Amino acid sequence: MMTIDSAEAAGSAGTQRPNCVGSFDLVNHAGDGNASNCFRSTQWSPDGTSIITNSNDNILRTFILPNNLLDEPSVYNLQPDVEFDIGDPIYATAISPWYNRYDPNTARLLYSPRDLPIRIANPIVGQEVVASYPLIHSTTEKYITPHSLAFCTQRNSFVAGSDSLISTFDLEQSHQGPSERAATIPSKRKKQKGGGVGMKGIVSAVSISCNQILAAGTFTRNIGLYAMEGIGEAIATFSIASDDEELTGRGVTQVLWSPCGQYLYIAERMSDIVQIYDVRMFRRLGYLKGRQAMTNQRMCIDLRYTSLANGYEIWAGGKDGVVRAWLKSEQAADGQGPSFEWPAHIGKWSLLRVFNPWGTIMATSSGQYHNEVYSNMLLSHRDTDVEESDSASSSTSSPSAPFSPGSPPAWDHTLRVWSFM
């Protein structure tokens, strides 16, 4: 495997060393020294001007990047332009595909707070609730909290994934329930009812292809494909479980379509691989290995558009704070390791997510939830070991050494923006 320097020397497309042009420290911003406060999700707006984050303090933050960010002589100190203190855990978020920073009416952020209706906020003007959409259990009359959300691209609606259910909502019908409910299995109690067709479990990831096919993944390691952005017929359902020891996982956390809509990339929790399926034949083509994501936290993958023959690379962050990329990923029949890598965040305890809507700019965020023991350990070292801690925190050249008794673990809870120009 190449480092990013050796890949650049070999002439690989799009592998020049990135420069950090902006940074935001979550723990320092909060001011409470809480090492358990970490990023849970980070998303680019489709127009590439804004970054929206969800963190463990249940606050949604919008960062509107300055137009001259790439011209700054030093690393720009990012600060949130809008903050929503939701107060309850947020299970899923989604940004409207028509988001335009210069037209606030297009800025819509879907989010699902626990035990409350699904909500839409305006992340530019700071309006926390523009509309709300209740999803209520028909028997218990309790709110159902979706684990996945996605805006439809061809209709003025959105889809929400929950326990064995995909719901479609009309955006114009605020305070109304779903216009469509599609159970992913005929019976939640017995899988064999209805001939065993479908998939049981929490729909933990949804994504819509350029061909308007909705892909849904579950924590029970199943994938379902549905026509017409989820309101059409079920095209196929299949399990991604395998007897191969390298293909282990504990549930789908992300489904990612190739730009052509022919290949589906599947990421799981507690899994170092990304499985690749050809949806035309409903079979596994291969898998990408070496992701370094053996954790229950959501570790995301993304596409980076390039001048390569297939037009894109697959990028991912690892729990070691390293970003990795795979070239020609659709040819990974027997398991392909990363083509190159570079350290973006320090610390063995750093978890990193990669998001890259454009080929020249990238955002990464890091952080792992720490229990009270580790938090107290960090606080106890601040008075006696400030110089060592500060020195470790300022290093970005490589991941730090693993934690050992007698020294505080290196934790990195930052959002960073990188330029490939």
SETI-807347 format. One line per 5 residues: number of its first residue (from 1); for each residue y, x negated, z negated of C-alpha. Coordinates in steps of 0.2 Angstrom, whole numbers. Layout:
# residues N
NUM> Y/X/Z; ... $
//
This chain:
# residues 421
1> 0/0/0; 17/-6/5; 33/-6/-6; 48/1/2; 54/-17/6 $
6> 38/-22/15; 38/-5/24; 55/-8/30; 50/-25/36; 36/-18/46 $
11> 48/-6/55; 42/11/47; 54/25/51; 65/31/37; 59/18/24 $
16> 76/9/21; 80/6/3; 89/20/-5; 105/18/-15; 108/29/-30 $
21> 125/37/-27; 126/50/-41; 118/52/-58; 118/65/-73; 110/62/-90 $
26> 104/79/-97; 102/73/-115; 119/65/-116; 127/80/-108; 119/92/-121 $
31> 125/81/-135; 111/85/-147; 100/70/-144; 86/82/-141; 72/71/-132 $
36> 63/87/-128; 76/94/-117; 70/90/-99; 72/96/-81; 59/109/-77 $
41> 64/112/-59; 77/105/-46; 82/113/-30; 93/109/-15; 104/123/-8 $
46> 99/125/10; 116/119/16; 113/103/7; 129/104/-3; 123/109/-20 $
51> 109/106/-33; 103/119/-45; 92/114/-60; 82/123/-73; 79/114/-89 $
56> 70/115/-106; 86/122/-115; 85/137/-103; 101/133/-94; 103/135/-76 $
61> 115/122/-69; 124/120/-52; 130/104/-46; 142/105/-31; 142/88/-23 $
66> 159/81/-18; 162/78/1; 165/60/-2; 150/56/-12; 143/44/0 $
71> 160/34/0; 161/32/-19; 161/13/-23; 150/16/-38; 137/28/-45 $
76> 146/45/-46; 145/54/-63; 138/71/-59; 143/85/-69; 138/104/-68 $
81> 151/115/-60; 142/131/-67; 131/133/-81; 121/149/-86; 114/149/-104 $
86> 100/162/-101; 93/160/-118; 75/164/-113; 62/153/-103; 64/154/-85 $
91> 48/155/-76; 53/153/-58; 69/151/-47; 73/153/-28; 89/150/-18 $
96> 94/161/-4; 91/154/13; 109/159/19; 117/149/5; 134/143/11 $
101> 145/133/-2; 161/139/7; 156/157/7; 153/163/-11; 146/179/-5 $
106> 131/170/2; 127/161/-14; 112/169/-22; 100/162/-35; 84/172/-40 $
111> 77/169/-57; 64/177/-68; 68/176/-87; 53/179/-99; 51/198/-103 $
116> 66/203/-93; 70/210/-76; 71/198/-61; 89/193/-59; 101/187/-46 $
121> 115/176/-50; 130/168/-40; 129/150/-44; 146/146/-36; 158/158/-44 $
126> 148/159/-61; 142/177/-61; 126/177/-71; 120/194/-66; 124/200/-49 $
131> 109/212/-48; 92/215/-57; 75/221/-52; 63/227/-65; 44/223/-63 $
136> 35/234/-75; 17/235/-79; 11/253/-75; 0/254/-91; 9/245/-105 $
141> 27/248/-98; 31/230/-102; 41/218/-91; 30/207/-80; 38/190/-78 $
146> 34/182/-61; 28/164/-60; 34/162/-42; 48/168/-31; 54/167/-13 $
151> 67/175/-2; 61/182/14; 68/175/30; 67/190/42; 71/204/30 $
156> 84/207/16; 71/206/3; 61/194/-8; 43/192/-15; 37/189/-33 $
161> 20/182/-38; 13/188/-54; -5/191/-61; -16/196/-46; 0/204/-39 $
166> 12/200/-25; 28/212/-26; 41/214/-13; 59/219/-18; 73/226/-7 $
171> 89/216/-11; 100/231/-8; 91/241/-22; 97/234/-38; 89/241/-54 $
176> 74/247/-44; 56/242/-44; 47/234/-30; 46/243/-13; 29/235/-10 $
181> 15/230/-22; 0/221/-15; -14/217/-27; -23/201/-23; -40/208/-28 $
186> -46/226/-29; -50/224/-48; -43/212/-60; -58/215/-72; -73/212/-59 $
191> -70/201/-44; -86/208/-36; -78/225/-35; -72/229/-17; -84/216/-10 $
196> -76/201/-19; -62/201/-7; -46/193/-13; -41/181/-27; -39/184/-45 $
201> -26/175/-56; -8/172/-58; 1/169/-42; 9/153/-47; 17/147/-30 $
206> 23/156/-14; 30/150/2; 34/158/19; 31/149/35; 41/149/51 $
211> 28/161/58; 32/173/44; 16/170/35; 16/171/16; 5/158/7 $
216> 1/162/-11; -8/150/-23; -15/154/-40; -19/145/-56; -37/149/-52 $
221> -37/137/-37; -36/150/-23; -25/152/-8; -20/168/1; -12/170/18 $
226> -2/187/21; 6/192/37; 24/199/39; 31/189/24; 19/197/12 $
231> 20/216/17; 7/214/31; -12/212/31; -21/199/21; -26/186/34 $
236> -37/175/23; -41/170/6; -51/155/1; -54/143/-14; -48/125/-14 $
241> -61/120/-27; -73/106/-22; -88/96/-29; -79/80/-24; -73/72/-40 $
246> -57/66/-32; -52/84/-27; -50/90/-45; -36/101/-51; -31/114/-63 $
251> -22/127/-53; -10/127/-38; 9/123/-43; 16/122/-25; 12/127/-7 $
256> 22/118/6; 22/123/25; 23/110/39; 38/113/50; 27/120/64 $
261> 18/132/52; 1/125/56; -3/115/41; -2/119/22; 1/106/9 $
266> -6/111/-8; -1/103/-25; -10/106/-41; -7/102/-60; -18/89/-67 $
271> -21/82/-49; -17/66/-41; -20/73/-23; -12/84/-11; -24/95/-1 $
276> -20/98/18; -27/114/26; -26/119/45; -22/138/44; -28/141/61 $
281> -45/137/57; -44/139/38; -52/123/34; -47/107/24; -41/93/35 $
286> -40/80/22; -30/75/7; -16/63/1; -21/53/-14; -12/42/-27 $
291> 1/55/-32; 1/50/-50; 2/68/-56; -11/70/-70; -1/82/-80 $
296> 1/100/-83; 20/100/-79; 25/105/-61; 26/89/-50; 33/94/-34 $
301> 31/88/-16; 43/89/-1; 46/85/17; 57/72/24; 62/74/42 $
306> 61/58/52; 60/52/70; 41/49/68; 29/58/81; 25/72/69 $
311> 44/73/64; 41/72/45; 34/63/30; 27/70/14; 36/63/-2 $
316> 31/65/-20; 36/59/-37; 24/53/-51; 23/53/-69; 27/35/-69 $
321> 44/37/-62; 39/31/-44; 43/40/-28; 29/39/-15; 28/44/3 $
326> 14/47/16; 16/45/34; 6/54/47; -1/65/33; -10/77/45 $
331> -22/63/49; -28/60/31; -46/65/34; -54/54/21; -40/53/8 $
336> -24/43/12; -15/33/0; 4/32/0; 12/22/14; 26/15/3 $
341> 34/18/-14; 49/14/-25; 54/16/-43; 67/29/-45; 66/32/-64 $
346> 62/21/-79; 48/24/-92; 30/28/-92; 35/45/-100; 46/50/-85 $
351> 41/64/-74; 49/65/-57; 52/78/-44; 58/75/-26; 68/87/-16 $
356> 75/82/1; 82/95/14; 90/81/24; 83/65/31; 98/55/24 $
361> 100/61/6; 87/64/-8; 88/71/-26; 76/66/-40; 75/72/-58 $
366> 64/66/-72; 59/71/-90; 44/76/-100; 43/87/-115; 41/77/-131 $
371> 34/85/-147; 43/83/-163; 34/67/-168; 41/58/-153; 58/65/-155 $
376> 59/59/-173; 52/42/-167; 66/40/-154; 80/45/-167; 73/33/-180 $
381> 75/19/-168; 92/23/-162; 100/15/-177; 89/-1/-178; 86/-4/-160 $
386> 101/1/-150; 103/-14/-140; 85/-14/-134; 85/5/-130; 101/3/-120 $
391> 95/-11/-111; 79/-2/-106; 89/14/-101; 100/4/-89; 86/-4/-79 $
396> 82/5/-63; 72/-9/-55; 55/-4/-61; 46/7/-73; 46/1/-91 $
401> 31/-4/-101; 20/9/-109; 24/14/-126; 17/4/-140; 19/6/-159 $
406> 35/-2/-166; 46/1/-151; 53/18/-145; 46/25/-128; 58/24/-113 $
411> 63/41/-109; 73/46/-94; 80/63/-92; 92/61/-78; 96/69/-61 $
416> 100/57/-47; 106/58/-30; 100/44/-17; 107/40/0; 96/32/14 $
421> 112/28/24 $
//
